[in-house]
Amino acid sequence: MKNPAKLDDVAFETTLLVRDHCLCLHTQRAARALARRFDEVFRPLGITSGQFSLLISLNRPHPPSIGSVAALLAMDRTTLTANLKPLERRGLLTVTTDPADRRSRLLALTMAGQAVLAQAAPIWIATHGEVERSLSPGGATQLRTALRAIA
């Protein structure tokens, strides 16, 4: 019978290599820091940064399908549906059957959702500007380009 893995089976140098170079780790850390920053500024509106992203994705001339919003937000439909529930309960959005395809659901902002978004948008603009100004010149553009390439 093989011995179970021991702590020294992976060299500590590998741990340091991952800590210092892992794009996934660094992206996750940056995403968490950004989310905390935006969560804080959106707290007075009673929404999170993720809920802002979801609401802004519904700000379209025509109600999008759950599938198109899930694709935009890089979420699976089940996760998106779970994230829609609290916003729907708050009356910020509606989920209706697509008259063109009864199997599909359409998402739309309500007047209350539009009002929250109208308050949140200037907060996002100001906070996002602060984040961009904290980067080196051209850094935000380079970062967006790199993140799009990975996605």
GURODREN-698727 format. One record per residue (C-alpha): residue number from 1; x, y, z; residue in one letter. Coordinates in pm, whole numbers. Example, Ala and Ser with C-alpha at 12.3 -4.5 7.8 and 13.67 -1.06 7.14 Angstrom:
2
<num 1 | xx 1230 | yy -450 | zz 780 | residu a>
<num 2 | xx 1367 | yy -106 | zz 714 | residu s>
% end
This chain:
151
<num 1 | xx 0 | yy 0 | zz 0 | residu m>
<num 2 | xx 129 | yy 346 | zz -96 | residu k>
<num 3 | xx 210 | yy 594 | zz 179 | residu n>
<num 4 | xx -24 | yy 894 | zz 197 | residu p>
<num 5 | xx 116 | yy 1222 | zz 64 | residu a>
<num 6 | xx 342 | yy 1403 | zz 304 | residu k>
<num 7 | xx 378 | yy 1777 | zz 344 | residu l>
<num 8 | xx 726 | yy 1766 | zz 191 | residu d>
<num 9 | xx 601 | yy 1594 | zz -128 | residu d>
<num 10 | xx 564 | yy 1939 | zz -285 | residu v>
<num 11 | xx 871 | yy 2156 | zz -248 | residu a>
<num 12 | xx 826 | yy 2480 | zz -56 | residu f>
<num 13 | xx 976 | yy 2655 | zz -358 | residu e>
<num 14 | xx 667 | yy 2546 | zz -551 | residu t>
<num 15 | xx 449 | yy 2713 | zz -290 | residu t>
<num 16 | xx 648 | yy 3033 | zz -331 | residu l>
<num 17 | xx 628 | yy 3005 | zz -710 | residu l>
<num 18 | xx 248 | yy 2976 | zz -694 | residu v>
<num 19 | xx 221 | yy 3258 | zz -439 | residu r>
<num 20 | xx 427 | yy 3493 | zz -652 | residu d>
<num 21 | xx 319 | yy 3396 | zz -1006 | residu h>
<num 22 | xx -25 | yy 3234 | zz -1008 | residu c>
<num 23 | xx -252 | yy 3444 | zz -1229 | residu l>
<num 24 | xx -560 | yy 3275 | zz -1084 | residu c>
<num 25 | xx -460 | yy 3358 | zz -725 | residu l>
<num 26 | xx -372 | yy 3719 | zz -806 | residu h>
<num 27 | xx -690 | yy 3769 | zz -1007 | residu t>
<num 28 | xx -902 | yy 3627 | zz -724 | residu q>
<num 29 | xx -731 | yy 3850 | zz -468 | residu r>
<num 30 | xx -780 | yy 4159 | zz -684 | residu a>
<num 31 | xx -1144 | yy 4068 | zz -754 | residu a>
<num 32 | xx -1214 | yy 4026 | zz -382 | residu r>
<num 33 | xx -1050 | yy 4361 | zz -301 | residu a>
<num 34 | xx -1249 | yy 4538 | zz -573 | residu l>
<num 35 | xx -1572 | yy 4369 | zz -466 | residu a>
<num 36 | xx -1518 | yy 4478 | zz -103 | residu r>
<num 37 | xx -1455 | yy 4835 | zz -216 | residu r>
<num 38 | xx -1770 | yy 4849 | zz -429 | residu f>
<num 39 | xx -1977 | yy 4659 | zz -169 | residu d>
<num 40 | xx -1889 | yy 4932 | zz 80 | residu e>
<num 41 | xx -1996 | yy 5222 | zz -143 | residu v>
<num 42 | xx -2318 | yy 5044 | zz -250 | residu f>
<num 43 | xx -2411 | yy 4943 | zz 109 | residu r>
<num 44 | xx -2629 | yy 5254 | zz 167 | residu p>
<num 45 | xx -2840 | yy 5145 | zz -134 | residu l>
<num 46 | xx -2880 | yy 4795 | zz 6 | residu g>
<num 47 | xx -2703 | yy 4623 | zz -283 | residu i>
<num 48 | xx -2371 | yy 4449 | zz -335 | residu t>
<num 49 | xx -2124 | yy 4492 | zz -619 | residu s>
<num 50 | xx -2252 | yy 4168 | zz -771 | residu g>
<num 51 | xx -2611 | yy 4289 | zz -753 | residu q>
<num 52 | xx -2508 | yy 4615 | zz -920 | residu f>
<num 53 | xx -2351 | yy 4416 | zz -1205 | residu s>
<num 54 | xx -2668 | yy 4213 | zz -1239 | residu l>
<num 55 | xx -2896 | yy 4520 | zz -1235 | residu l>
<num 56 | xx -2683 | yy 4714 | zz -1483 | residu i>
<num 57 | xx -2686 | yy 4413 | zz -1716 | residu s>
<num 58 | xx -3067 | yy 4448 | zz -1731 | residu l>
<num 59 | xx -3053 | yy 4815 | zz -1830 | residu n>
<num 60 | xx -3132 | yy 4751 | zz -2197 | residu r>
<num 61 | xx -3394 | yy 4867 | zz -2445 | residu p>
<num 62 | xx -3545 | yy 4515 | zz -2452 | residu h>
<num 63 | xx -3564 | yy 4262 | zz -2168 | residu p>
<num 64 | xx -3280 | yy 4008 | zz -2199 | residu p>
<num 65 | xx -3315 | yy 3635 | zz -2150 | residu s>
<num 66 | xx -3169 | yy 3459 | zz -1849 | residu i>
<num 67 | xx -2927 | yy 3285 | zz -2087 | residu g>
<num 68 | xx -2791 | yy 3608 | zz -2232 | residu s>
<num 69 | xx -2744 | yy 3765 | zz -1887 | residu v>
<num 70 | xx -2577 | yy 3447 | zz -1758 | residu a>
<num 71 | xx -2337 | yy 3458 | zz -2054 | residu a>
<num 72 | xx -2257 | yy 3827 | zz -2001 | residu l>
<num 73 | xx -2189 | yy 3775 | zz -1630 | residu l>
<num 74 | xx -2004 | yy 3444 | zz -1687 | residu a>
<num 75 | xx -2244 | yy 3263 | zz -1453 | residu m>
<num 76 | xx -2430 | yy 2940 | zz -1494 | residu d>
<num 77 | xx -2809 | yy 2974 | zz -1509 | residu r>
<num 78 | xx -2862 | yy 2813 | zz -1169 | residu t>
<num 79 | xx -2630 | yy 3061 | zz -997 | residu t>
<num 80 | xx -2789 | yy 3352 | zz -1182 | residu l>
<num 81 | xx -3138 | yy 3237 | zz -1085 | residu t>
<num 82 | xx -3033 | yy 3219 | zz -719 | residu a>
<num 83 | xx -2888 | yy 3572 | zz -745 | residu n>
<num 84 | xx -3207 | yy 3704 | zz -904 | residu l>
<num 85 | xx -3435 | yy 3590 | zz -619 | residu k>
<num 86 | xx -3346 | yy 3855 | zz -357 | residu p>
<num 87 | xx -3366 | yy 4133 | zz -617 | residu l>
<num 88 | xx -3701 | yy 4003 | zz -739 | residu e>
<num 89 | xx -3831 | yy 3983 | zz -379 | residu r>
<num 90 | xx -3722 | yy 4346 | zz -327 | residu r>
<num 91 | xx -3920 | yy 4443 | zz -635 | residu g>
<num 92 | xx -3614 | yy 4558 | zz -831 | residu l>
<num 93 | xx -3669 | yy 4325 | zz -1127 | residu l>
<num 94 | xx -3925 | yy 4095 | zz -1283 | residu t>
<num 95 | xx -3888 | yy 3753 | zz -1438 | residu v>
<num 96 | xx -4149 | yy 3679 | zz -1705 | residu t>
<num 97 | xx -4211 | yy 3417 | zz -1970 | residu t>
<num 98 | xx -4087 | yy 3507 | zz -2317 | residu d>
<num 99 | xx -4399 | yy 3525 | zz -2537 | residu p>
<num 100 | xx -4189 | yy 3415 | zz -2838 | residu a>
<num 101 | xx -4053 | yy 3107 | zz -2655 | residu d>
<num 102 | xx -4252 | yy 2988 | zz -2353 | residu r>
<num 103 | xx -3946 | yy 2791 | zz -2228 | residu r>
<num 104 | xx -3739 | yy 3108 | zz -2195 | residu s>
<num 105 | xx -3755 | yy 3372 | zz -1921 | residu r>
<num 106 | xx -3702 | yy 3745 | zz -1969 | residu l>
<num 107 | xx -3559 | yy 3981 | zz -1708 | residu l>
<num 108 | xx -3656 | yy 4344 | zz -1668 | residu a>
<num 109 | xx -3587 | yy 4623 | zz -1423 | residu l>
<num 110 | xx -3888 | yy 4759 | zz -1238 | residu t>
<num 111 | xx -3930 | yy 5129 | zz -1162 | residu m>
<num 112 | xx -3777 | yy 5058 | zz -819 | residu a>
<num 113 | xx -3486 | yy 4880 | zz -985 | residu g>
<num 114 | xx -3433 | yy 5172 | zz -1220 | residu q>
<num 115 | xx -3437 | yy 5409 | zz -922 | residu a>
<num 116 | xx -3170 | yy 5207 | zz -738 | residu v>
<num 117 | xx -2962 | yy 5192 | zz -1055 | residu l>
<num 118 | xx -2998 | yy 5570 | zz -1100 | residu a>
<num 119 | xx -2852 | yy 5616 | zz -751 | residu q>
<num 120 | xx -2584 | yy 5350 | zz -797 | residu a>
<num 121 | xx -2448 | yy 5461 | zz -1135 | residu a>
<num 122 | xx -2287 | yy 5788 | zz -1016 | residu p>
<num 123 | xx -2138 | yy 5601 | zz -718 | residu i>
<num 124 | xx -1992 | yy 5343 | zz -956 | residu w>
<num 125 | xx -1856 | yy 5614 | zz -1188 | residu i>
<num 126 | xx -1681 | yy 5795 | zz -899 | residu a>
<num 127 | xx -1542 | yy 5480 | zz -736 | residu t>
<num 128 | xx -1434 | yy 5328 | zz -1066 | residu h>
<num 129 | xx -1255 | yy 5652 | zz -1151 | residu g>
<num 130 | xx -1067 | yy 5634 | zz -821 | residu e>
<num 131 | xx -961 | yy 5277 | zz -894 | residu v>
<num 132 | xx -844 | yy 5364 | zz -1246 | residu e>
<num 133 | xx -649 | yy 5667 | zz -1119 | residu r>
<num 134 | xx -470 | yy 5441 | zz -868 | residu s>
<num 135 | xx -319 | yy 5245 | zz -1157 | residu l>
<num 136 | xx -25 | yy 5351 | zz -1371 | residu s>
<num 137 | xx -106 | yy 5555 | zz -1684 | residu p>
<num 138 | xx -262 | yy 5319 | zz -1935 | residu g>
<num 139 | xx -277 | yy 5048 | zz -1668 | residu g>
<num 140 | xx -657 | yy 5019 | zz -1667 | residu a>
<num 141 | xx -668 | yy 4973 | zz -2044 | residu t>
<num 142 | xx -389 | yy 4714 | zz -2032 | residu q>
<num 143 | xx -562 | yy 4531 | zz -1748 | residu l>
<num 144 | xx -897 | yy 4521 | zz -1930 | residu r>
<num 145 | xx -724 | yy 4395 | zz -2244 | residu t>
<num 146 | xx -543 | yy 4121 | zz -2052 | residu a>
<num 147 | xx -856 | yy 4015 | zz -1863 | residu l>
<num 148 | xx -1060 | yy 3997 | zz -2185 | residu r>
<num 149 | xx -788 | yy 3781 | zz -2341 | residu a>
<num 150 | xx -808 | yy 3539 | zz -2048 | residu i>
<num 151 | xx -1188 | yy 3534 | zz -2047 | residu a>
% end
